[in-house]
């Protein structure tokens, strides 16, 4: 596990404002040389999975969405102690118990969920896990199940291809 001090940075991208933490080159080099672009990050007591993502002007970064920024409760100008290590199981998904229960209860929805790409499932889980309150996580999990059941997600995936 590597440790460094970093800050959340803000910048404009093609799809709006983005936030990220720049990872020092020496740490990135070691991770990428070992063949690991997916990492486990720990800031304080909060742990999460991310990919090392290139931002042209910054180098390799960890993308930090709005929900994660709220959960961390930190400011852009605040120094953060960041621990980072290779994710030896890059396809592991952190499924919140609210969604796990709904998937377990409905075999059809579970089959549709399992039919999605790992990246698509991961992006939906980031949205669900970003909620602080269990009630919000449950509402988001129910919304995903509703969209799966009525075919909205599948139709969108076919349209994107």
Secondary structure by P-SEA (a helix, b strand, c coil): cbbbbbbbbbbbccccbbbbbbccaaaaaaaaaacccbbbbbcccccccccccccccccbbbbbcaaaaaaaccccccccbbbbbbccccccccccaaaaaaaaacaaaaaaaaaccaaaaaaaaaaaaccccaaaaaaaaaaaaaaaaaaaaaaaaaaac
